[in-house]
Amino acid sequence: MTKKLIIIGAGMASGRVLEHLTDQAPGAYDITLFNAEPRGNYNRIMLSPVLSGEKTYDEIVTHDHAWYADARVTCRFGERIAQIDRTAKTVTAENGDVLAYDKLLIGTGSNPFMIPLPGHDLQGVIAYRDLEDTQDMMAMGPDNKVVVIGGGLLGLEAAAGMAARGADVTVVHIMGHLMERQLDEAAAYLLRKALVDKGITVRCSANSKEVLGRDGHVRALLLDDGTELPCDLLVMAVGIRPNTALAQDAGLAVGRGIHVDDQMITSDPDVLAVGECIEHDGAIFGLVAPLYDQAKVAAQTLLGSSGRFVQKELSTKLKVTGCDLFSAGDFADAEGREDIVFRDPARGVYRRLVIENNTVIGAVMYGDTADSNWFFGLIRDKTDISEMRETLIFGPAFQGGSPQDPLAAVAALPRDAEICGCNGICKGQIEDAIAAGATDLGAVRATSKASGSCGTCTGLVEQVLAVTLGDDFVMPAAASVCGCTDMTHEDLRRMIKSQRLTSMPAVWQECGWKTSCGCHICRPALNFYLLADWPLEYRDDPQSRFINERKHANIQKDGTFSVVPRMWGGITTPDELRAIADAADKYAVPTVKVTGGQRIDLLGVRGEDLPDIWADLNAAGMVSGHAYSKGLRTVKTCVGTDHCRFGTQDSTGLGIKLEKTLWGSWTPHKLKLAVSGCPRNCAEATCKDIGVVCVDSGFQISIGGAAGMDVRETTLLCQVATEEETIDVVKAVTQLYRENAKYLDRIYKWMNKVGIDWIISRVVEDAAERAALVERFEVSQSIYRKDPWAEHATERAETYRPVADLSLEAAE
Amino acid sequence: MTHWIDIAALDAIPQRGARVIKTGLGCVAVFRTGADEVFALDNACPHKAGPLAEGIVHGKAVTCPLHNWVISLETGQAQGADEGQVATYPARVEAGRVLLDATFLRARAVA
């Protein structure tokens, strides 16, 4: 008598088992196939092309009725199995039929995970799993708004599919970048850019809080920052869980999935399982390649031969037209690994290989994945790559070519990319000037005005010359920011502005960074440039800051810190002094010193005490003095007309006003101010970055002083009549400096490069420009003019303490 | 014999950052790279004992906050022209938790 095989679930894995069985031994089993979905097997991974309209459902059906009839499989579609009785070796169908089996194959697949947000059971909240879900999504068109929760493979395919049908789609992703399990930040940046180009809105680091409804139907998704995203359909694509309920009820061994051995046999020798419902050697499976391997082994087991399932390296490709990405292997979690990174900004290409022991163990590619199979082969076969290491990253076709072109980033710029910000000159105009006979910098300047004002774009103009003229132009050597890039600081600032680069991964990619994530030299500079140019879009990255700015205190040689509370204009009170004295006692501060900037410095505070001492000083009304920052430090004052016989104006009052306006602002280097009440200049204003000297008729504002490594007297910028105008000029010149100077240039160095005349023409002579600078300064200050101590003491205190204390453990 | 002990959640350490663990004999710095690898090193630069945990993490290296020595997180070796090495300890991530080898840490206490 023919043995009876019952299969539960008509999915891709069990479908492949059927094919093997009917190919190799037709008639070996009398097969009955149950499926909860009212249809047979279709290629589930091709649902995305169906959604986007590139394929029809009929095209992705793998087994139709005729196929099952030919294979003599009894189909019971739309019927669930209610129970398995392993002792009697029977299954019970929903309608009560009891069927005996000799062998049972479980292929119940997985269930999508629905986040249990309030409102997740409203109508219009769906997963992305089967044909019904796909049809719901296909109904969305140009009049519909859709929100997709989940920026992984499935979520993005769903989003792209609906966007292709014209729907207004927003992707909400909890992590900092898309597809974080498969991609690094740089590749995710390119992917995001491509999706945004398709009209999809992407919100990363976004936490969903509640699904809002009206009349039982979804109306919007509420995020925990209070944002409401209106939608007609909400798709949750956040992951899958093996569907093990039936197996568990039957008493089979189940962990995260149904436990199987290398032969796909469960804890019962007559019951096999394949596909997304299983757990093999601790792993569960969501991609199709291992499912097919499992199916082959299961068929062999059923036919009495011995196959063995081995887990292999996996690769991922995203099925979204125009987003060419590939990731494979492992790029984390071990020692002894190195990166090889290649970026081609012109073509939007990014490639990263992870090398260990002369083999490739991981690869991420975006933009050009033509060689992905070759790289995947290297990973899978553990090929020794030491011979081809130098040119490996360029792929199989490339052996022994030239190294990366340092001009690639500039060559990639479109003609309308603005190069010279002062004069509004685009790359195309420079190319035209060159074509018209200007073959050196001076001629380009004379004919197009590019780089003729502040001059900070000189490097870029020279690169346009080099790209356009080739060998006819010899590039003057200029120092690059660091080993991660060939660009100078000036080039970088222009690129960030003209190409609207608003994140670090964007800069790394578009400017062709040679490392995966920069270094201690370029990252602090980049962080400053990005926050100075895009205060609203860019979020400050503490991990790219030197420790003093990350922990808002000055590190000392023994690893302790100094704490300097702000004293506006150098004015303090008995109460503040008492609070400082109390804090010094309480935290056993070894040294209390008066600084040159009219502040009190508490030296020798332990790092883990910082949040507590700040909280105490905050409670007494004091805030951070920023004595550690590349930003506004102090405004030093004399007593002016309050007490002094010679004072001409209220210098103390003006100093306090200036400090209250400027505090918290980040600048390329430290920024020290002073206001003196008369030309006797007791506040030493003429050796500060910005100095104000009061005179009878008004206020003399001068800039570019120094009293450190260099000693310089300030240069007069202008004289104005009122305090208000003084404050505006100081804000404007500070903003001009923030927007244009090289990181770590004090004002005097910047002034020597651009010239005082250029600064005067912007800040003094051009009233509209001054107003615009003041406005941009205020926009930035709306983010940064606040006390970091208060924020850290209340929200981040934990990060200042040890993450664990093993002192007892180690003593055992 | 390795004896892995659970130290903290991976998320307690910022990407491209570090946190400190107190032990009987000084602090160990646990680093997390941009690619979510973790490394444990003595929290003292071979140069002037600067607190490495406070440095800027880039690739698989950290720059000491005191005098910019660059230390490999994998080997503890100073990079470039500088010479010196700090002790490293086995560390790994499992299910979102950072694990350290207690046997190694104890050996350090004995040494």
Contacts between the chains, C-beta under 8 A, distances in Angstrom:
chain1	res1	chain2	res2	distance
A	184	B	34	7.5
A	184	B	35	6.7
A	185	B	34	7.1
A	331	B	35	5.7
A	332	B	35	4.6
A	332	B	36	5.0
A	332	B	37	5.3
A	333	B	36	7.2
A	333	B	37	5.5
A	333	B	38	8.0
A	333	B	92	6.7
A	333	B	93	6.0
A	334	B	37	6.9
A	335	B	37	8.0
A	335	B	39	7.3
A	335	B	74	4.6
A	336	B	74	6.1
A	337	B	60	7.4
A	337	B	74	7.9
A	339	B	59	6.9
A	515	B	58	7.4
A	515	B	59	6.1
A	516	B	34	6.9
A	516	B	35	7.7
A	516	B	59	6.2
A	517	B	16	6.9
A	517	B	34	4.5
A	517	B	58	6.1
A	517	B	59	6.4
A	518	B	58	5.8
A	519	B	56	7.9
A	519	B	58	4.4
A	519	B	59	7.4
A	519	B	63	7.6
A	520	B	55	7.3
A	520	B	56	4.0
A	520	B	58	5.8
A	520	B	63	3.7
A	520	B	68	6.9
A	520	B	70	7.4
A	523	B	56	6.4
A	523	B	58	6.6
A	524	B	56	7.3
A	542	B	14	7.2
A	542	B	17	7.8
A	543	B	14	5.6
A	543	B	15	6.6
A	543	B	16	4.1
A	543	B	17	4.9
A	543	B	56	7.3
A	543	B	57	6.8
A	544	B	16	7.5
A	544	B	56	7.0
A	545	B	56	7.7
A	546	B	56	6.9
A	546	B	65	6.8
A	547	B	54	4.0
A	547	B	55	7.0
A	547	B	56	8.0
A	547	B	65	4.3
A	550	B	54	7.6
A	551	B	54	7.2
A	555	B	51	7.7
A	555	B	54	6.4
A	555	B	65	5.5
A	555	B	66	7.2
A	557	B	48	6.9
A	557	B	66	6.6
A	559	B	49	7.6
A	559	B	50	6.8
A	559	B	51	4.2
A	559	B	54	7.5
A	607	B	51	7.7
A	607	B	54	7.7
A	799	B	14	7.7
A	799	B	19	7.4
A	802	B	19	7.1
A	802	B	20	4.8
A	802	B	21	5.8
A	802	B	22	4.5
A	802	B	27	7.1
A	803	B	7	6.7
A	803	B	8	4.5
A	803	B	12	5.3
A	803	B	13	6.8
A	803	B	19	3.7
A	803	B	20	6.7
A	803	B	21	6.1
A	803	B	30	6.8
A	804	B	7	4.8
A	804	B	8	5.6
A	804	B	21	4.7
A	804	B	22	7.3
A	805	B	21	7.4
A	805	B	22	4.4
A	806	B	5	7.9
A	806	B	21	5.8
A	806	B	22	6.4
A	806	B	23	4.8
A	806	B	24	7.6
A	806	B	102	7.9
A	806	B	105	6.5
A	807	B	22	5.1
A	807	B	23	5.8
A	807	B	24	4.7
A	808	B	24	7.7
A	809	B	5	7.5
A	809	B	23	7.5
A	809	B	24	8.0
A	809	B	102	6.6
A	809	B	105	7.4
A	810	B	23	4.5
A	810	B	24	3.9
A	810	B	25	6.7
A	810	B	105	5.8
A	810	B	106	6.1
A	810	B	108	7.5
A	810	B	109	4.4
A	811	B	24	4.6
A	811	B	109	7.1
A	812	B	106	7.5
